[in-house]
Amino acid sequence: MIYSAPDVEVDRTMYVCPKCKGPLVAYRCSNCQITFPVMEGIPCFLTESTGASALKLREIYDGIYGHHVNVWEDQGRSEPFLKYFCELAQTSANDSVLEIGCGEGMLLATLSGVAKFGIDPSVEALLRAKRRSRADCAVARAEALPFPPECFDVVVAVAVMEHFEDADAAAAEIHRVLKPSGRYVTLIQTDMSRLERLNVKVREYLVPRFRPLALLRWAGKKLRHRIVQPLRKSYTAETARACLARHGLEVTQIVTRRTQPNAPLAGDHVVILRSRKA
C-alpha cells in the first residue's frame, strides 16, 4: 500500500531530496515540487520523477526478492564473513552508518552504530531488513543519496559497485555524505572464468564439506526464477581503486584471499577495499 507521509516536518538530519539535496517537509521537496511516497513505512526516492531506469531497477529487484528469501546467502554471506566484514569496517556504538544495497539486512543487523541506515532498490528486501534491525531504510540508489553532506562516519557496500549505473556519480555521492576522515568499505566481485565459477561452487557445496541441502536450494534458484542482476560491469582491484580516488576516497587496504589467506571470502574473485575520505 502506498500513502503520503503525515503533514509534519521530518528530521532534516535524516532525509533530503535526492535531486537537489534540499530539505523535505512531509517527504515533499518544495524546490523540485516532488512528494516522495511512503511504501509500508519505507520512504521511496525512486519514482517516475527520478527516471524510467530507476523504476525498472525497482521492478527487477522487487521481482528477485518476491521469489527468493536469503537471496545472497549462497554467494558467501556466511556468519563468519559478516563478522569479518564488520571487523574491517570497524564501526563503533557511536557511529552513524549507511549500507548501500543492504538487501535483506543481514550485514546491517550485524554492524554496530548509534544510527544505522540502509538503502536498496527493493521494498520487499527493505521490509525484511527492518525486521532484522532497527535501522532506518529507504528505497534509493547510490547515484542520488537522499542524505545531507557529512552525516555518516562509515559507509559500506557489499557486491553492489558492479551494479551501479554510474560508478563515478556513486563515488562522488559517497564522498559527499561521509564526515571528514569518514570510512568507506566496499566489496567487489571481479570477473571469473567458467572454471573459476565451478571451483567456487565445489568449495562451497562439495569440498571440504558436503552440503546437499544447500546445494539443492542453490540448484532450485537456478531452475526456478533465475536471478539475473542488471548493469553488471567489470572491475579489477586497480580500476575500482582508481574510481574511488577520482572522487577523494583514498584506498588504505585491499583485502583478497591472496593477501589474507584465512579471510572467509567466497573465492579469489572477491576483493574488499577499505578507504577513507581524503
ZIGI-V143920 format. One record per residue. N is the residue number from 1. RES is the residue in one small letter. OMEGA is omega in whole degrees, -180 to 180 (NA if undefined). Layout:
# ZIGI-V143920
{{N/RES/OMEGA} {N/RES/OMEGA}}
This chain:
# ZIGI-V143920
{{1/m/-180} {2/i/177} {3/y/178} {4/s/179} {5/a/178} {6/p/-175} {7/d/176} {8/v/179} {9/e/179} {10/v/177} {11/d/-174} {12/r/176} {13/t/-177} {14/m/-173} {15/y/172} {16/v/178} {17/c/-179} {18/p/-178} {19/k/-176} {20/c/-179} {21/k/177} {22/g/-179} {23/p/178} {24/l/171} {25/v/-175} {26/a/180} {27/y/176} {28/r/175} {29/c/-179} {30/s/179} {31/n/-176} {32/c/-179} {33/q/180} {34/i/169} {35/t/-178} {36/f/-177} {37/p/173} {38/v/-174} {39/m/-179} {40/e/177} {41/g/-177} {42/i/178} {43/p/-176} {44/c/-180} {45/f/172} {46/l/-175} {47/t/178} {48/e/-179} {49/s/-180} {50/t/172} {51/g/-178} {52/a/-179} {53/s/178} {54/a/178} {55/l/179} {56/k/178} {57/l/177} {58/r/-177} {59/e/-178} {60/i/-175} {61/y/173} {62/d/176} {63/g/179} {64/i/-177} {65/y/176} {66/g/-178} {67/h/-174} {68/h/173} {69/v/-175} {70/n/-168} {71/v/-171} {72/w/-178} {73/e/-179} {74/d/176} {75/q/173} {76/g/-179} {77/r/180} {78/s/177} {79/e/176} {80/p/178} {81/f/-179} {82/l/179} {83/k/-179} {84/y/-179} {85/f/178} {86/c/177} {87/e/178} {88/l/-180} {89/a/177} {90/q/176} {91/t/179} {92/s/-178} {93/a/-178} {94/n/-175} {95/d/166} {96/s/-168} {97/v/175} {98/l/169} {99/e/177} {100/i/-176} {101/g/-172} {102/c/179} {103/g/-177} {104/e/169} {105/g/-179} {106/m/178} {107/l/-179} {108/l/180} {109/a/-176} {110/t/-178} {111/l/172} {112/s/177} {113/g/178} {114/v/176} {115/a/-178} {116/k/179} {117/f/176} {118/g/173} {119/i/179} {120/d/177} {121/p/-171} {122/s/172} {123/v/180} {124/e/-180} {125/a/-175} {126/l/176} {127/l/177} {128/r/179} {129/a/180} {130/k/177} {131/r/-179} {132/r/-176} {133/s/178} {134/r/-178} {135/a/170} {136/d/-175} {137/c/179} {138/a/173} {139/v/-177} {140/a/179} {141/r/-173} {142/a/-178} {143/e/-179} {144/a/-176} {145/l/-178} {146/p/-177} {147/f/179} {148/p/-179} {149/p/169} {150/e/-178} {151/c/-177} {152/f/173} {153/d/-176} {154/v/170} {155/v/179} {156/v/176} {157/a/-179} {158/v/175} {159/a/176} {160/v/-178} {161/m/180} {162/e/-175} {163/h/173} {164/f/174} {165/e/-180} {166/d/-175} {167/a/179} {168/d/177} {169/a/179} {170/a/179} {171/a/178} {172/a/178} {173/e/178} {174/i/177} {175/h/-178} {176/r/-174} {177/v/178} {178/l/172} {179/k/175} {180/p/-176} {181/s/175} {182/g/-173} {183/r/174} {184/y/180} {185/v/-176} {186/t/175} {187/l/175} {188/i/175} {189/q/-179} {190/t/-177} {191/d/177} {192/m/171} {193/s/178} {194/r/179} {195/l/178} {196/e/177} {197/r/178} {198/l/180} {199/n/178} {200/v/-179} {201/k/176} {202/v/180} {203/r/-176} {204/e/-171} {205/y/-173} {206/l/-175} {207/v/11} {208/p/-178} {209/r/179} {210/f/-177} {211/r/-173} {212/p/-179} {213/l/178} {214/a/178} {215/l/179} {216/l/178} {217/r/179} {218/w/179} {219/a/179} {220/g/177} {221/k/-179} {222/k/-176} {223/l/-178} {224/r/177} {225/h/-179} {226/r/-178} {227/i/177} {228/v/179} {229/q/-179} {230/p/168} {231/l/180} {232/r/-179} {233/k/-176} {234/s/176} {235/y/163} {236/t/177} {237/a/-176} {238/e/179} {239/t/175} {240/a/178} {241/r/-179} {242/a/179} {243/c/179} {244/l/-178} {245/a/180} {246/r/-175} {247/h/170} {248/g/177} {249/l/-175} {250/e/180} {251/v/-178} {252/t/179} {253/q/173} {254/i/-176} {255/v/172} {256/t/176} {257/r/176} {258/r/-180} {259/t/180} {260/q/-174} {261/p/-178} {262/n/-180} {263/a/-178} {264/p/-180} {265/l/-173} {266/a/-180} {267/g/-179} {268/d/-180} {269/h/-177} {270/v/-180} {271/v/175} {272/i/178} {273/l/174} {274/r/-178} {275/s/177} {276/r/179} {277/k/-177} {278/a/NA}}
